[in-house]
Amino acid sequence: MSQRFQTTDDTEREAGIANAALAVQRGQLVVLPTDTVYGIGADAFDADAVRRLLKAKGRGRDMPPPVLVSAATTLDALAVGVPSYARALVEALWPGPLTLVCRQQPSLQWDLGETRGTVAVRMPDHPVALELLARTGPLAVSSANLTGRPAATDADAAEEMLGGAVEVLLDSGPTPGPVPSTIVDVTGPVGRVLRRGAVDLERLTEIVAPLGAEIVDEG
């Protein structure tokens, strides 16, 4: 049974974030709230923990998890060749429900699965998630659900599906979900929407058009 902390209480919030950070350091899994849905997270640089995350969800290595960060500046530590239009998206939409698929920094010592040399990065707009990430560093985070079931938008649903696999669950009440983050592939000169989500194509285009860039919807 996972430890569950109510982050709406200041004392319990601090204890919860501290325990979650310690659990991540030990290679264990945690459930955290985000600005879209609840996520199940692990240390992105702990290959065994990432494997446990995928196993808990019933997901294979062909579906590697995104990486959540606490600051936009971390993007350059994880990715290379980030185009100017992607930086414009970051400036306008981070923190927020936008995930960018970038070319992975080749020096990184991690194994997220079959990424084909890419990494999906997002900075969530949720104070509890950001505080945890500031303590742990980048986390591999996937939606808190069993594969094939709806993503959890409250802690009860996350615990029902994944409670036996996680060490700590941070309960911040219902999330704004169930709409997920928009995923945009920015590895080429034209951005490609891989999954439609909370940020629509019109907004993306509005941001990149002044740079002469284009984003197409393949979602």
Disulfide bonds with the S-S distance in Angstrom:
none
